[in-house]
Structures are given as structure tokens and as C-alpha cells.
Amino acid sequence: MEHLAGHYLLFVFIAACGVIQLAAAYSKLWGLLFFKKRVPSYIFAAVAIGGAFGWFFGCDNHMEEIMHTGLEGAQQVRFFLLATIVAAFFTLILSSVINRGLSSSSEQPEVSAGITKEGLDTLREENYLRALLSSIRGTTSVSMRKDKK
């Protein structure tokens, strides 16, 4: 049972990272991407999602284990929530490290100069940790840049 639970956690974690990258690339949230361009992000997402499903359901006899002795519904929910939360934090931290130089002054084609962004739109111009710190301070680098003009 622990073997299956561990594999299920890994499967959901990898697939969730892929889904987050897919959504971030589609939405042009540059601050969440592991890659600087959208095409490699789409490729990573496809490989992560497809690879996770292929590995989990195609190898190591997981389908038979799930059908006969598998995880109960409550266990699956707990493991799914744990894996997706860990994947979200992993994405936020890794993308902030990778994109540490990303700021509102970066040369991204979709960035509109002088417009204050809030919520997830902030991640189009900044990485998560920078956006979080700006939010805590009550400013964004975009609004600070606008005020300096």
C-alpha cells in the first residue's frame, strides 16, 4: 500500500507541475514559467503530464493494485491535495529562482508600461516572490515606476 501511495503522490506531483506550466504558458504568466519562452513550457507540460500518466498507468502494474487493493477514496483525496499543494509551492519557489531577474522593466512583449497590475496579472511581469514582497509593502514595481515619472 505504501508503494502505491508513494507512486500516486509522485504521479500527481509531476502531472500537477505540468498542468501549472501549461496554464501559465497559455496565460502568459512569465513569472511562473520554468522556461523563458512559451514553446518549451508547452513541451515540458506535455512531457510531464503524458509521462506521468504513461508511467503510472502503464508500468509497474498500478492498475491491478488500484482495482484490487488500491487506495480508498479518502486516501486518494488526501494524497491528491498534498501532491498538488506541494507542486504549487515547488512551482512558485523554483520559478521565482529561475526568474529572479524578471521585473516589470524586463523586455516581455506583452507587458504594458505604466499600468498597475493586481492579482495573478502581476505574474506577467514579476516572479512570485518579488510580487509577494511588493504586495506586503503595499506597492508594485509597476506603480512605483509610474510614480517616478
Buried (B, 14 or more C-beta within 10 A) or exposed (E): EEEBBEBBBBBBBBBBBBBBBBEBBEEBBBBBBBBEEBEBBBEBBEEBBEBBBEBBEEEEEBEEBBEEEBBEEEBBEBBBEEBBEBBBEBBBEBBBEBBEEBBBEEEBEEBEEEEBBEEEBBBBBBBBBBBBEBEEEEEBBBBEBBEEE
